[in-house]
Amino acid sequence: MAALRIIKSLLVATLGGWALLVAYGNIADYNANWQFVQHVLAMDTVFPDNPLKSRAITDPALQKLAYWSIIATEWMIGLVCLYAAWRLFRTRGDRGAFVAAKVPATVGIFAVWLLYFVGFVAIGGEWF
């Protein structure tokens, strides 16, 4: 059982590390990633007669707000998951404490689901 708890801790830690790398990349290579987000939101690469083009967000202020919200969420995911992994690993020997330590891990993993599946796949891929 202790090995499984260590694996759970490592899974959450690697998710946190990955999120921090993505967040850092979005800042370090801001322009490339900004252009991608801007094009998706503006829907400027879809066919001109696309009836869904009315959904486009072309206001630069709203586009920047969306991009900075993505970056902030990625930083939050990374920090929450690393904190959660530390709590999980620290309490791996005590079942009750380990279960209680799962709360921040659940929050971090749920935030990943919201950002990547809901935000990027459902909204970014289907809405825009």
N, C-alpha and C positions, 0 to 999 in steps of 0.2 A: 504493500500500500504506500510506503514511503517513496518508492520509485515513481509511482503514478503521480504523487503530489509534486515531486521534483519536475516531472515532465510537464505537468500543468503550469508550474511556475515558469519554466523555460519557454513554453508556448506563448504565454502572456508577455514575457520579456522580449521575445523576438518580434512579436507584433508591435510592441512599443518602440523597439529600436528601428524597425522598418518605417513606422509612421514618422519618427523623428528624421530619418533619412529623406523621406518624401517631402516633409515640410521644409527641411534645409534646402533640398534641391529646388523647390519652388521659389525660394528666396535667392539662392546663389545663381540660378539660371532664370531669373524672374521674367525676362522678356520673352524667351521661347515659350514658357508655360503660359504666360499672360496672353500671348497671341493665340494659343490654342483655345483657352477659355473664351476669349473674346470672339473668335470665329464660331465656336459652338453656340454661344448665347445669341450672336447676331444672325445665325443661320444664313450666313452669306455664301456658303458653299452648296446649298441645296438648289434644286432646279428653280428657276425664276417663277414658274407657274404653280409651285407647291402650295396647296391650300392651307397648309399648317404654318406657313411663314408668318402669319399674324401673331404667332406666339413669340417671335423673336424679341430679344431685349437688346436694343441698340444704344441706349443711354450709357455713355462711358462711366458715369458715376455709379450706376447700378451694376455694371459689369465689374468695376473695381471692387465694389462692396461684395459681390459674389466671390471674386477671386480671393480677397482677404479673408472672407468667412471660411473658405476652403482651407486656406493656410492655417488660420487660427484653430480650426477644428483638428487639423492634422497634428499641430503642436500639442493640443489638449489630449488627443488620443495617445500620443507618445508618452507624455508625462504621466497620465493616469495609468496606462498599462505598465509602465516601469515601476511606479509606486505600488501597483497591485501585485506585480511579480515579486517585489521585495517583501510585501506582506505575506504572500502565499508561501514563499520560500522560508521566511522566518518562522512561520507557524506550522510547518510541515509535520512536526511531531505531535501536534495536538489537534485531534479531529474537529472538535468544536470551534477552536480558534481558526482552523483552516477554512471551515465552512463560512465563518463570519468574514474572513478575509476575501472571500469570493465576490463580495459586493462591488468593490471598485473594479475588479477584473470584469465583471458583468457589465458595468457601466462603460468601460473602455471598449469592450468587444461590441457592445450594442452601438456605440458611436461609430465604430468602423462600419458596421452594417448600414447604419443610416447614411453615412457619407458616401461609401462606395457603391452599395447596391441601390439604395433609394436615390441618392444624389447623382451619381454618375451613370449607373445603368438605367434606372427607371426614368429619371428626369432628363439627364443629359443625353441619353441614348434614344429615348422614346418621345419625350416632350419636345426637345429641340432637334 
